[in-house]
Amino acid sequence: MTVCYVPDSRPVHSTGPAEQGVPRQSDPGWSGCSVYAREVGMARPQQPAGAPRTTRLRRAQAVLTSLSAVIATTVVAGPATAAGAGGPCTLERTEAHHSEGLDSWNRNYPRPVRSLRAAMVFLSFPDAAPKVTPARLAADHTPATGDFFQRASYGRFSLRVHSLRHWITMPKASTAYAIQRDWNSARRAAYLRDAIRAADPHLDFGRYDIVYLVADPDAPGVDADATKVVNFERPLRADGKDLRRLVTVFEHHPPDRHVLAHETGHVFDLPDLYHRPSTADNSGDWDTYVGDWDLMGSQFGLSPDPFGWHKWKLGWLTGRQVVCARALGPKMYTLQPLSAPMEGRPGADTRTRLVVVRTGPTTALAIEARGAYGNDAGTCTEGVLVYRVRNDAASGEGPVRVLDGHPATSACWNESVYPELADAPLGVGDSLLAREEAVRVTVTGRATGGSWAVQVTRGERT
């Protein structure tokens, strides 16, 4: 089967204008400067009909800068460090929010190539008595989130979560903060300020790389759609540590699947890959860009393991497992399934997991094999997945788009978040032509060990 793929010509969806940041009067004990922040929201796509789903989804005095948590109209790219050898197929990091460029690493974000410590703080409110214990809420997310990243990173990264064992009471009723997805900036700032102040006697912020603020899910003013990461353009200072972001969790109990892993992905500078509908009630398809592939698109996806491009960006794949396809004409590659465990110690397995074709100043095609291993054990289809990457598209604006290897068919209607892309991977004998890039991808075979034989031809337009 041969598929000719022509890029979508529709305009890129915009999530709407950002709010202008305005300095606000600080409370006593807070300095009078303003801080701007960009928030990254969690997708709430419709769950496919018939699919199984959970119910909805040391004491120290903190020295803090004033907080006015409003969305920034621009995001500073931040200081860079070399991200490792990538060769001519790496896209340069741009000022786009959560840019897919990976020639350098933004030092404003922790890079998950070592063990990172996270604190989980549980916040209750005077207007509601919690119905569940912090231990039960912690169990909703741990160790599952850490296990997800352990598998995704081939053991290169471990997330160590320390959960407080008791509730910390906020000074105001839950309804006083008007919590919602598109949150009023002043109310959000008040919530974060009160949460940090309340937690400070119970938590040494200086010991942790990540802080999760988990609200009582049964409090009347809590809205599960408000779960998100808030990034501060100018860090807060607490217990001798710069707090560059906080993860605010408002999930129901039990929560949406993989929701904390998705939000933690933002902490590591990964973008939202979903398409937020432009309708007033957010109705419509959220998953048209990447479907089930990569949890940064949907936490409900059948194949949530991060794209090979993201694993390369995060440092879980290196130049030993990534091949840059530069020569014109056909060339054969053997692809190991992306989610399959690596052999030996991390980095020792040099078998190819990702083939990249640089197609322009801001674009590349990525080619990887997906199979029923690890985080993708429940995948709908196996095969060779092809997708387009842009380094100049911001989070939520389609920085990654999967090319459909079978546009005339769909799969897993009762389980997939977007059945049209559930069968996007190419099988043996299938071929896909990305006409604009003049690149053809053909799958010529599959070995008994699970690897895929793939021919990539550059310079072909027909």
C-alpha positions as a Markdown table, in Angstrom:
| # | Residue | x | y | z |
|---|---|---|---|---|
| 1 | Met | 0.0 | 0.0 | 0.0 |
| 2 | Thr | 1.3 | 3.5 | -0.9 |
| 3 | Val | 0.1 | 6.7 | 0.7 |
| 4 | Cys | 0.9 | 10.1 | -0.6 |
| 5 | Tyr | 0.9 | 12.6 | 2.2 |
| 6 | Val | 0.3 | 16.3 | 1.6 |
| 7 | Pro | 0.7 | 18.6 | 4.6 |
| 8 | Asp | -2.5 | 20.1 | 6.1 |
| 9 | Ser | -3.0 | 23.5 | 4.8 |
| 10 | Arg | -5.5 | 24.6 | 7.5 |
| 11 | Pro | -4.3 | 27.5 | 9.8 |
| 12 | Val | -2.7 | 26.4 | 13.0 |
| 13 | His | -5.1 | 26.6 | 15.9 |
| 14 | Ser | -4.5 | 29.3 | 18.4 |
| 15 | Thr | -5.5 | 29.0 | 22.0 |
| 16 | Gly | -6.4 | 32.7 | 22.0 |
| 17 | Pro | -4.6 | 35.9 | 23.2 |
| 18 | Ala | -2.6 | 35.7 | 26.4 |
| 19 | Glu | -3.5 | 38.0 | 29.2 |
| 20 | Gln | -1.3 | 41.0 | 29.7 |
| 21 | Gly | 0.7 | 40.8 | 33.0 |
| 22 | Val | -0.1 | 43.6 | 35.4 |
| 23 | Pro | 1.8 | 44.2 | 38.6 |
| 24 | Arg | -0.3 | 43.8 | 41.7 |
| 25 | Gln | 0.0 | 45.2 | 45.2 |
| 26 | Ser | 1.9 | 42.7 | 47.3 |
| 27 | Asp | 0.8 | 41.5 | 50.8 |
| 28 | Pro | 2.8 | 42.3 | 53.9 |
| 29 | Gly | 6.0 | 40.2 | 53.9 |
| 30 | Trp | 6.2 | 40.2 | 50.1 |
| 31 | Ser | 8.4 | 42.5 | 48.1 |
| 32 | Gly | 6.8 | 44.8 | 45.6 |
| 33 | Cys | 8.1 | 43.5 | 42.3 |
| 34 | Ser | 5.9 | 41.6 | 39.8 |
| 35 | Val | 6.5 | 38.2 | 38.4 |
| 36 | Tyr | 5.0 | 36.9 | 35.2 |
| 37 | Ala | 4.1 | 33.3 | 34.5 |
| 38 | Arg | 2.9 | 31.1 | 31.7 |
| 39 | Glu | 0.6 | 28.3 | 32.6 |
| 40 | Val | 0.4 | 25.0 | 30.8 |
| 41 | Gly | -3.0 | 23.3 | 30.9 |
| 42 | Met | -3.9 | 19.7 | 30.8 |
| 43 | Ala | -6.0 | 18.4 | 27.9 |
| 44 | Arg | -9.5 | 17.1 | 28.7 |
| 45 | Pro | -10.4 | 15.3 | 25.5 |
| 46 | Gln | -13.6 | 13.3 | 25.3 |
| 47 | Gln | -13.2 | 9.7 | 26.3 |
| 48 | Pro | -14.0 | 7.4 | 23.4 |
| 49 | Ala | -17.4 | 5.7 | 23.8 |
| 50 | Gly | -17.2 | 2.3 | 25.5 |
| 51 | Ala | -13.6 | 2.7 | 26.7 |
| 52 | Pro | -12.8 | 1.8 | 30.2 |
| 53 | Arg | -12.1 | 4.9 | 32.3 |
| 54 | Thr | -11.6 | 5.8 | 35.9 |
| 55 | Thr | -13.9 | 8.4 | 37.5 |
| 56 | Arg | -12.7 | 11.7 | 36.0 |
| 57 | Leu | -10.7 | 11.9 | 35.0 |
| 58 | Arg | 12.2 | 21.0 | 57.7 |
| 59 | Arg | 10.9 | 23.9 | 58.8 |
| 60 | Ala | 12.5 | 27.1 | 57.4 |
| 61 | Gln | 11.4 | 30.6 | 56.9 |
| 62 | Ala | 10.7 | 31.1 | 53.2 |
| 63 | Val | 12.2 | 34.2 | 51.5 |
| 64 | Leu | 9.8 | 34.8 | 48.6 |
| 65 | Thr | 9.6 | 37.3 | 45.8 |
| 66 | Ser | 6.2 | 38.9 | 45.1 |
| 67 | Leu | 3.9 | 36.8 | 42.9 |
| 68 | Ser | 1.6 | 38.1 | 40.3 |
| 69 | Ala | 0.8 | 34.8 | 38.4 |
| 70 | Val | -0.6 | 36.0 | 35.1 |
| 71 | Ile | 0.1 | 34.5 | 31.7 |
| 72 | Ala | 3.1 | 36.0 | 29.9 |
| 73 | Thr | 2.6 | 37.2 | 26.3 |
| 74 | Thr | 6.1 | 36.0 | 25.5 |
| 75 | Val | 8.5 | 33.5 | 27.0 |
| 76 | Val | 12.2 | 34.0 | 27.4 |
| 77 | Ala | 14.1 | 31.1 | 25.8 |
| 78 | Gly | 16.4 | 30.9 | 28.8 |
| 79 | Pro | 20.1 | 30.0 | 29.1 |
| 80 | Ala | 21.3 | 27.1 | 27.1 |
| 81 | Thr | 23.6 | 24.2 | 27.7 |
| 82 | Ala | 24.8 | 21.8 | 25.0 |
| 83 | Ala | 22.4 | 18.9 | 24.8 |
| 84 | Gly | 24.7 | 16.4 | 23.3 |
| 85 | Ala | 25.9 | 15.5 | 19.8 |
| 86 | Gly | 23.0 | 15.5 | 17.4 |
| 87 | Gly | 24.6 | 16.4 | 14.1 |
| 88 | Pro | 22.9 | 18.2 | 11.2 |
| 89 | Cys | 19.5 | 16.7 | 11.9 |
| 90 | Thr | 18.9 | 18.5 | 15.2 |
| 91 | Leu | 16.5 | 21.4 | 15.1 |
| 92 | Glu | 17.7 | 24.5 | 16.9 |
| 93 | Arg | 15.9 | 25.6 | 20.0 |
| 94 | Thr | 13.8 | 28.7 | 19.4 |
| 95 | Glu | 11.9 | 31.1 | 21.7 |
| 96 | Ala | 8.6 | 29.2 | 21.1 |
| 97 | His | 7.1 | 28.1 | 24.4 |
| 98 | His | 8.4 | 24.5 | 25.0 |
| 99 | Ser | 10.3 | 24.6 | 21.6 |
| 100 | Glu | 10.9 | 21.2 | 20.0 |
| 101 | Gly | 14.5 | 22.3 | 19.2 |
| 102 | Leu | 17.1 | 20.1 | 20.9 |
| 103 | Asp | 20.5 | 21.5 | 19.9 |
| 104 | Ser | 20.7 | 22.9 | 23.4 |
| 105 | Trp | 19.0 | 22.5 | 26.8 |
| 106 | Asn | 17.1 | 25.3 | 28.5 |
| 107 | Arg | 18.7 | 25.4 | 32.0 |
| 108 | Asn | 15.5 | 26.9 | 33.4 |
| 109 | Tyr | 14.1 | 23.3 | 33.3 |
| 110 | Pro | 15.5 | 20.3 | 35.1 |
| 111 | Arg | 16.8 | 17.7 | 32.7 |
| 112 | Pro | 15.6 | 14.2 | 33.6 |
| 113 | Val | 18.8 | 12.3 | 33.1 |
| 114 | Arg | 19.4 | 11.6 | 36.8 |
| 115 | Ser | 17.4 | 11.1 | 39.9 |
| 116 | Leu | 15.1 | 14.0 | 40.7 |
| 117 | Arg | 13.3 | 14.6 | 44.0 |
| 118 | Ala | 9.7 | 15.8 | 44.1 |
| 119 | Ala | 7.5 | 16.9 | 47.0 |
| 120 | Met | 3.8 | 16.2 | 47.1 |
| 121 | Val | 1.9 | 18.6 | 49.3 |
| 122 | Phe | -1.8 | 18.1 | 50.2 |
| 123 | Leu | -4.0 | 21.2 | 50.6 |
| 124 | Ser | -7.3 | 21.3 | 52.4 |
| 125 | Phe | -9.7 | 24.2 | 52.9 |
| 126 | Pro | -11.8 | 25.5 | 55.8 |
| 127 | Asp | -15.1 | 24.9 | 53.9 |
| 128 | Ala | -14.7 | 21.2 | 53.5 |
| 129 | Ala | -13.6 | 18.2 | 55.5 |
| 130 | Pro | -11.5 | 15.9 | 53.3 |
| 131 | Lys | -13.1 | 12.5 | 52.5 |
| 132 | Val | -9.9 | 10.8 | 51.5 |
| 133 | Thr | -6.5 | 10.6 | 53.2 |
| 134 | Pro | -3.2 | 12.1 | 51.7 |
| 135 | Ala | -1.9 | 8.5 | 51.5 |
| 136 | Arg | -4.8 | 7.5 | 49.2 |
| 137 | Leu | -4.3 | 10.5 | 47.0 |
| 138 | Ala | -0.5 | 9.9 | 46.9 |
| 139 | Ala | -1.2 | 6.3 | 45.8 |
| 140 | Asp | -3.3 | 7.7 | 42.8 |
| 141 | His | 0.0 | 9.0 | 41.3 |
| 142 | Thr | 2.9 | 7.1 | 42.9 |
| 143 | Pro | 4.6 | 4.9 | 42.1 |
| 144 | Ala | 2.8 | 4.8 | 38.8 |
| 145 | Thr | 4.2 | 8.1 | 37.5 |
| 146 | Gly | 7.8 | 7.2 | 38.5 |
| 147 | Asp | 7.4 | 3.8 | 36.9 |
| 148 | Phe | 6.2 | 5.4 | 33.7 |
| 149 | Phe | 9.3 | 7.5 | 33.4 |
| 150 | Gln | 11.6 | 4.7 | 34.4 |
| 151 | Arg | 10.3 | 2.7 | 31.5 |
| 152 | Ala | 10.3 | 5.6 | 29.1 |
| 153 | Ser | 13.8 | 6.6 | 29.9 |
| 154 | Tyr | 15.3 | 3.1 | 29.7 |
| 155 | Gly | 16.3 | 3.5 | 33.3 |
| 156 | Arg | 18.2 | 6.8 | 32.8 |
| 157 | Phe | 15.8 | 8.8 | 35.0 |
| 158 | Ser | 14.1 | 8.1 | 38.3 |
| 159 | Leu | 11.5 | 10.3 | 40.0 |
| 160 | Arg | 11.6 | 10.1 | 43.8 |
| 161 | Val | 8.4 | 11.5 | 45.3 |
| 162 | His | 8.2 | 12.4 | 48.9 |
| 163 | Ser | 4.5 | 12.8 | 50.0 |
| 164 | Leu | 3.5 | 14.6 | 53.1 |
| 165 | Arg | 1.4 | 12.5 | 55.4 |
| 166 | His | -1.0 | 15.1 | 56.5 |
| 167 | Trp | -3.3 | 17.8 | 55.2 |
| 168 | Ile | -2.1 | 21.4 | 55.2 |
| 169 | Thr | -5.0 | 23.8 | 55.6 |
| 170 | Met | -5.3 | 26.8 | 53.3 |
| 171 | Pro | -6.3 | 30.2 | 55.0 |
| 172 | Lys | -9.4 | 30.7 | 52.8 |
| 173 | Ala | -12.3 | 28.6 | 51.6 |
| 174 | Ser | -11.9 | 26.7 | 48.4 |
| 175 | Thr | -14.6 | 28.9 | 46.7 |
| 176 | Ala | -12.6 | 32.1 | 47.5 |
| 177 | Tyr | -10.0 | 31.2 | 44.8 |
| 178 | Ala | -12.5 | 30.8 | 41.9 |
| 179 | Ile | -10.5 | 27.8 | 40.7 |
| 180 | Gln | -11.1 | 26.9 | 37.0 |
| 181 | Arg | -9.2 | 26.0 | 33.8 |
| 182 | Asp | -8.9 | 29.6 | 32.5 |
| 183 | Trp | -8.1 | 30.9 | 35.9 |
| 184 | Asn | -8.3 | 34.6 | 36.9 |
| 185 | Ser | -4.7 | 35.7 | 37.3 |
| 186 | Ala | -5.2 | 37.5 | 40.6 |
| 187 | Arg | -7.1 | 34.6 | 42.2 |
| 188 | Arg | -4.5 | 32.1 | 40.9 |
| 189 | Ala | -1.7 | 34.3 | 42.4 |
| 190 | Ala | -3.5 | 34.3 | 45.7 |
| 191 | Tyr | -3.8 | 30.6 | 45.7 |
| 192 | Leu | -0.1 | 30.0 | 45.0 |
| 193 | Arg | 1.0 | 32.5 | 47.5 |
| 194 | Asp | -1.2 | 31.1 | 50.3 |
| 195 | Ala | -0.2 | 27.5 | 49.4 |
| 196 | Ile | 3.6 | 28.3 | 49.7 |
| 197 | Arg | 3.1 | 30.2 | 52.9 |
| 198 | Ala | 1.0 | 27.4 | 54.4 |
| 199 | Ala | 3.4 | 24.6 | 53.3 |
| 200 | Asp | 6.6 | 26.4 | 54.4 |
| 201 | Pro | 6.6 | 25.3 | 58.1 |
| 202 | His | 6.2 | 21.7 | 56.9 |
| 203 | Leu | 8.5 | 21.5 | 53.9 |
| 204 | Asp | 12.0 | 22.4 | 53.1 |
| 205 | Phe | 11.6 | 23.6 | 49.5 |
| 206 | Gly | 15.4 | 23.6 | 49.1 |
| 207 | Arg | 15.5 | 19.8 | 49.0 |
| 208 | Tyr | 13.3 | 19.3 | 46.0 |
| 209 | Asp | 13.4 | 19.7 | 42.2 |
| 210 | Ile | 9.7 | 19.5 | 41.7 |
| 211 | Val | 6.7 | 20.5 | 43.9 |
| 212 | Tyr | 3.2 | 19.1 | 43.4 |
| 213 | Leu | 0.4 | 21.0 | 45.1 |
| 214 | Val | -2.5 | 18.6 | 45.4 |
| 215 | Ala | -5.9 | 20.1 | 46.4 |
| 216 | Asp | -8.6 | 18.2 | 48.3 |
| 217 | Pro | -10.6 | 16.8 | 45.3 |
| 218 | Asp | -14.0 | 17.0 | 47.2 |
| 219 | Ala | -13.7 | 20.7 | 48.2 |
| 220 | Pro | -16.6 | 22.6 | 46.6 |
| 221 | Gly | -14.5 | 25.1 | 44.8 |
| 222 | Val | -12.1 | 22.7 | 43.2 |
| 223 | Asp | -12.3 | 22.2 | 39.4 |
| 224 | Ala | -10.4 | 19.2 | 38.0 |
| 225 | Asp | -10.0 | 21.0 | 34.7 |
| 226 | Ala | -7.6 | 23.5 | 36.4 |
| 227 | Thr | -4.8 | 21.0 | 36.8 |
| 228 | Lys | -1.7 | 22.5 | 35.2 |
| 229 | Val | 1.9 | 23.7 | 35.5 |
| 230 | Val | 2.5 | 27.4 | 36.3 |
| 231 | Asn | 5.9 | 28.6 | 35.1 |
| 232 | Phe | 7.4 | 31.7 | 36.6 |
| 233 | Glu | 9.3 | 34.0 | 34.3 |
| 234 | Arg | 11.1 | 35.3 | 37.4 |
| 235 | Pro | 11.6 | 32.5 | 40.0 |
| 236 | Leu | 10.3 | 32.6 | 43.5 |
| 237 | Arg | 12.8 | 32.2 | 46.3 |
| 238 | Ala | 12.0 | 29.8 | 49.1 |
| 239 | Asp | 14.4 | 28.1 | 51.6 |
| 240 | Gly | 17.4 | 29.1 | 49.5 |
| 241 | Lys | 16.0 | 27.6 | 46.3 |
| 242 | Asp | 14.6 | 29.1 | 43.2 |
| 243 | Leu | 11.1 | 27.9 | 42.4 |
| 244 | Arg | 10.7 | 28.3 | 38.7 |
| 245 | Arg | 7.4 | 26.4 | 38.5 |
| 246 | Leu | 4.7 | 24.7 | 40.5 |
| 247 | Val | 2.5 | 21.8 | 39.5 |
| 248 | Thr | -1.1 | 22.5 | 40.7 |
| 249 | Val | -3.2 | 19.3 | 40.9 |
| 250 | Phe | -7.0 | 19.5 | 41.2 |
| 251 | Glu | -7.8 | 16.0 | 40.1 |
| 252 | His | -10.8 | 13.9 | 41.2 |
| 253 | His | -10.1 | 10.7 | 43.1 |
| 254 | Pro | -9.3 | 8.5 | 41.3 |
| 255 | Pro | -7.7 | 10.8 | 38.8 |
| 256 | Asp | -7.3 | 10.8 | 35.0 |
| 257 | Arg | -4.8 | 8.2 | 33.8 |
| 258 | His | -1.2 | 9.5 | 33.4 |
| 259 | Val | -2.3 | 13.0 | 34.3 |
| 260 | Leu | 0.7 | 13.6 | 36.6 |
| 261 | Ala | 3.1 | 12.1 | 34.0 |
| 262 | His | 1.7 | 14.6 | 31.5 |
| 263 | Glu | 2.1 | 17.6 | 33.8 |
| 264 | Thr | 5.6 | 16.4 | 34.8 |
| 265 | Gly | 6.4 | 16.4 | 31.1 |
| 266 | His | 5.9 | 20.1 | 31.0 |
| 267 | Val | 8.3 | 20.4 | 34.0 |
| 268 | Phe | 10.9 | 18.9 | 31.5 |
| 269 | Asp | 10.0 | 21.4 | 28.8 |
| 270 | Leu | 7.8 | 19.2 | 26.7 |
| 271 | Pro | 4.9 | 20.9 | 24.9 |
| 272 | Asp | 1.2 | 20.1 | 24.7 |
| 273 | Leu | 0.6 | 18.1 | 21.5 |
| 274 | Tyr | -3.2 | 18.3 | 21.6 |
| 275 | His | -5.4 | 20.6 | 19.5 |
| 276 | Arg | -7.7 | 22.7 | 21.7 |
| 277 | Pro | -11.0 | 23.3 | 19.8 |
| 278 | Ser | -11.9 | 26.9 | 19.2 |
| 279 | Thr | -15.5 | 26.4 | 20.3 |
| 280 | Ala | -16.6 | 28.2 | 23.4 |
| 281 | Asp | -17.4 | 25.0 | 25.3 |
| 282 | Asn | -14.2 | 23.2 | 24.0 |
| 283 | Ser | -16.3 | 20.6 | 22.2 |
| 284 | Gly | -14.7 | 18.8 | 19.3 |
| 285 | Asp | -11.7 | 16.6 | 18.6 |
| 286 | Trp | -8.7 | 17.4 | 20.8 |
| 287 | Asp | -6.5 | 14.7 | 19.3 |
| 288 | Thr | -6.2 | 15.4 | 15.6 |
| 289 | Tyr | -2.5 | 16.2 | 15.7 |
| 290 | Val | -1.0 | 13.0 | 17.3 |
| 291 | Gly | -3.9 | 10.8 | 18.3 |
| 292 | Asp | -2.9 | 8.1 | 20.8 |
| 293 | Trp | 0.8 | 8.6 | 20.2 |
| 294 | Asp | 2.7 | 10.3 | 23.2 |
| 295 | Leu | 1.0 | 11.3 | 26.5 |
| 296 | Met | 1.7 | 14.9 | 25.8 |
| 297 | Gly | -1.2 | 14.6 | 23.3 |
| 298 | Ser | -3.6 | 12.7 | 25.5 |
| 299 | Gln | -3.3 | 11.0 | 28.8 |
| 300 | Phe | -5.9 | 8.5 | 27.7 |
| 301 | Gly | -3.9 | 7.4 | 24.6 |
| 302 | Leu | -3.3 | 3.7 | 23.9 |
| 303 | Ser | 0.3 | 4.4 | 23.1 |
| 304 | Pro | 1.5 | 7.0 | 25.6 |
| 305 | Asp | 5.2 | 6.4 | 25.5 |
| 306 | Pro | 6.9 | 9.7 | 24.5 |
| 307 | Phe | 7.9 | 10.1 | 20.9 |
| 308 | Gly | 11.5 | 9.2 | 20.0 |
| 309 | Trp | 12.0 | 12.9 | 19.3 |
| 310 | His | 11.1 | 13.7 | 22.9 |
| 311 | Lys | 13.3 | 11.0 | 24.2 |
| 312 | Trp | 16.2 | 12.5 | 22.2 |
| 313 | Lys | 15.4 | 15.9 | 23.6 |
| 314 | Leu | 15.3 | 14.7 | 27.2 |
| 315 | Gly | 18.6 | 12.7 | 26.8 |
| 316 | Trp | 17.1 | 9.2 | 26.9 |
| 317 | Leu | 18.2 | 8.6 | 23.4 |
| 318 | Thr | 21.6 | 9.7 | 22.2 |
| 319 | Gly | 23.5 | 9.9 | 18.9 |
| 320 | Arg | 24.2 | 6.2 | 19.4 |
| 321 | Gln | 20.5 | 5.4 | 18.9 |
| 322 | Val | 19.6 | 8.2 | 16.5 |
| 323 | Val | 20.5 | 8.2 | 12.8 |
| 324 | Cys | 20.4 | 11.3 | 10.6 |
| 325 | Ala | 19.3 | 10.4 | 7.0 |
| 326 | Arg | 21.2 | 12.9 | 4.8 |
| 327 | Ala | 22.0 | 11.1 | 1.5 |
| 328 | Leu | 19.8 | 11.5 | -1.5 |
| 329 | Gly | 18.2 | 8.3 | -2.9 |
| 330 | Pro | 17.2 | 5.2 | -1.0 |
| 331 | Lys | 18.9 | 3.9 | 2.2 |
| 332 | Met | 18.0 | 1.0 | 4.4 |
| 333 | Tyr | 17.7 | 1.2 | 8.2 |
| 334 | Thr | 16.8 | -1.4 | 10.9 |
| 335 | Leu | 14.6 | 0.1 | 13.6 |
| 336 | Gln | 14.2 | -1.3 | 17.1 |
| 337 | Pro | 10.8 | -0.8 | 18.7 |
| 338 | Leu | 11.0 | 2.5 | 20.6 |
| 339 | Ser | 9.4 | 1.2 | 23.8 |
| 340 | Ala | 11.3 | -2.1 | 24.0 |
| 341 | Pro | 13.9 | -2.2 | 26.8 |
| 342 | Met | 17.5 | -1.6 | 25.9 |
| 343 | Glu | 20.1 | -4.3 | 26.4 |
| 344 | Gly | 22.8 | -3.8 | 29.0 |
| 345 | Arg | 23.4 | -0.7 | 30.9 |
| 346 | Pro | 21.8 | 2.6 | 29.8 |
| 347 | Gly | 23.4 | 3.9 | 26.6 |
| 348 | Ala | 25.3 | 0.6 | 25.8 |
| 349 | Asp | 22.6 | -0.5 | 23.3 |
| 350 | Thr | 23.5 | 1.2 | 20.0 |
| 351 | Arg | 20.7 | -0.2 | 17.9 |
| 352 | Thr | 18.8 | 2.5 | 16.0 |
| 353 | Arg | 15.5 | 3.7 | 17.6 |
| 354 | Leu | 15.0 | 6.9 | 15.6 |
| 355 | Val | 15.7 | 8.0 | 12.0 |
| 356 | Val | 15.5 | 11.8 | 11.4 |
| 357 | Val | 15.4 | 13.6 | 8.1 |
| 358 | Arg | 16.1 | 17.3 | 8.3 |
| 359 | Thr | 13.6 | 18.9 | 5.8 |
| 360 | Gly | 14.1 | 22.6 | 6.4 |
| 361 | Pro | 15.3 | 25.4 | 8.7 |
| 362 | Thr | 12.5 | 24.7 | 11.2 |
| 363 | Thr | 11.3 | 21.2 | 10.2 |
| 364 | Ala | 12.2 | 17.6 | 10.3 |
| 365 | Leu | 10.6 | 14.2 | 9.7 |
| 366 | Ala | 11.0 | 11.6 | 12.4 |
| 367 | Ile | 10.6 | 7.8 | 11.8 |
| 368 | Glu | 10.3 | 5.3 | 14.6 |
| 369 | Ala | 8.9 | 1.8 | 15.2 |
| 370 | Arg | 6.1 | 1.4 | 17.7 |
| 371 | Gly | 5.3 | -1.9 | 19.4 |
| 372 | Ala | 3.5 | -3.5 | 22.3 |
| 373 | Tyr | 6.3 | -3.0 | 24.9 |
| 374 | Gly | 6.5 | -1.1 | 28.1 |
| 375 | Asn | 4.3 | 2.0 | 28.2 |
| 376 | Asp | 2.9 | 1.0 | 24.8 |
| 377 | Ala | 1.8 | -2.5 | 25.9 |
| 378 | Gly | -1.8 | -1.6 | 25.1 |
| 379 | Thr | -1.2 | -0.1 | 21.7 |
| 380 | Cys | -3.8 | -0.5 | 19.0 |
| 381 | Thr | -1.4 | -1.1 | 16.1 |
| 382 | Glu | 2.3 | -1.8 | 15.7 |
| 383 | Gly | 4.5 | -0.5 | 12.9 |
| 384 | Val | 6.6 | 2.3 | 11.7 |
| 385 | Leu | 5.3 | 5.8 | 12.7 |
| 386 | Val | 6.2 | 8.9 | 10.7 |
| 387 | Tyr | 5.6 | 12.4 | 12.1 |
| 388 | Arg | 6.6 | 16.0 | 11.3 |
| 389 | Val | 8.4 | 18.2 | 13.9 |
| 390 | Arg | 8.6 | 22.0 | 14.0 |
| 391 | Asn | 10.8 | 23.9 | 16.3 |
| 392 | Asp | 9.0 | 27.2 | 15.8 |
| 393 | Ala | 5.5 | 26.0 | 16.8 |
| 394 | Ala | 4.6 | 26.7 | 20.4 |
| 395 | Ser | 3.0 | 24.3 | 22.9 |
| 396 | Gly | -0.5 | 23.6 | 21.8 |
| 397 | Glu | 0.1 | 24.9 | 18.2 |
| 398 | Gly | 0.9 | 21.6 | 16.6 |
| 399 | Pro | 4.7 | 21.3 | 17.0 |
| 400 | Val | 4.3 | 17.6 | 16.2 |
| 401 | Arg | 1.9 | 16.1 | 13.7 |
| 402 | Val | 1.6 | 12.4 | 12.9 |
| 403 | Leu | 1.4 | 11.5 | 9.2 |
| 404 | Asp | -1.4 | 8.9 | 8.6 |
| 405 | Gly | 0.0 | 5.8 | 6.9 |
| 406 | His | -3.6 | 4.6 | 6.3 |
| 407 | Pro | -5.8 | 7.7 | 5.7 |
| 408 | Ala | -8.7 | 5.6 | 4.3 |
| 409 | Thr | -9.1 | 3.5 | 7.4 |
| 410 | Ser | -9.3 | 3.8 | 11.2 |
| 411 | Ala | -8.9 | 1.4 | 14.2 |
| 412 | Cys | -9.9 | 0.7 | 17.8 |
| 413 | Trp | -13.1 | 2.8 | 17.8 |
| 414 | Asn | -14.1 | 1.9 | 21.3 |
| 415 | Glu | -10.7 | 2.6 | 22.8 |
| 416 | Ser | -8.7 | 5.1 | 20.8 |
| 417 | Val | -8.9 | 8.8 | 21.5 |
| 418 | Tyr | -8.7 | 9.4 | 17.7 |
| 419 | Pro | -9.3 | 6.2 | 15.7 |
| 420 | Glu | -8.3 | 7.9 | 12.4 |
| 421 | Leu | -4.7 | 7.9 | 13.6 |
| 422 | Ala | -4.8 | 4.7 | 15.7 |
| 423 | Asp | -3.6 | 2.8 | 12.6 |
| 424 | Ala | -1.2 | 5.5 | 11.4 |
| 425 | Pro | 1.9 | 3.2 | 11.6 |
| 426 | Leu | 3.1 | 1.5 | 8.4 |
| 427 | Gly | 3.2 | -2.2 | 8.2 |
| 428 | Val | 5.3 | -4.5 | 6.0 |
| 429 | Gly | 4.8 | -3.6 | 2.4 |
| 430 | Asp | 3.3 | -0.1 | 3.2 |
| 431 | Ser | 4.8 | 3.1 | 1.8 |
| 432 | Leu | 4.2 | 6.7 | 2.7 |
| 433 | Leu | 5.3 | 9.7 | 0.5 |
| 434 | Ala | 5.7 | 13.1 | 2.2 |
| 435 | Arg | 5.4 | 15.0 | -1.0 |
| 436 | Glu | 6.4 | 18.5 | 0.3 |
| 437 | Glu | 9.6 | 17.1 | 1.8 |
| 438 | Ala | 10.2 | 14.7 | -1.1 |
| 439 | Val | 10.8 | 11.8 | 1.3 |
| 440 | Arg | 9.4 | 8.3 | 0.9 |
| 441 | Val | 9.3 | 5.8 | 3.8 |
| 442 | Thr | 8.8 | 2.1 | 2.9 |
| 443 | Val | 8.6 | -0.8 | 5.3 |
| 444 | Thr | 10.2 | -3.8 | 3.7 |
| 445 | Gly | 10.2 | -6.4 | 6.5 |
| 446 | Arg | 10.0 | -7.3 | 10.1 |
| 447 | Ala | 12.4 | -9.7 | 11.9 |
| 448 | Thr | 11.3 | -12.3 | 14.4 |
| 449 | Gly | 13.0 | -10.3 | 17.2 |
| 450 | Gly | 10.7 | -7.4 | 16.5 |
| 451 | Ser | 12.9 | -5.0 | 14.5 |
| 452 | Trp | 11.6 | -3.4 | 11.4 |
| 453 | Ala | 13.4 | -3.0 | 8.0 |
| 454 | Val | 12.8 | 0.5 | 6.6 |
| 455 | Gln | 13.8 | 2.2 | 3.4 |
| 456 | Val | 14.0 | 6.0 | 3.4 |
| 457 | Thr | 14.3 | 7.7 | 0.1 |
| 458 | Arg | 15.2 | 11.3 | -0.1 |
| 459 | Gly | 14.5 | 13.3 | -3.3 |
| 460 | Glu | 11.4 | 11.5 | -4.4 |
| 461 | Arg | 8.2 | 13.4 | -5.2 |
| 462 | Thr | 6.1 | 10.8 | -7.0 |
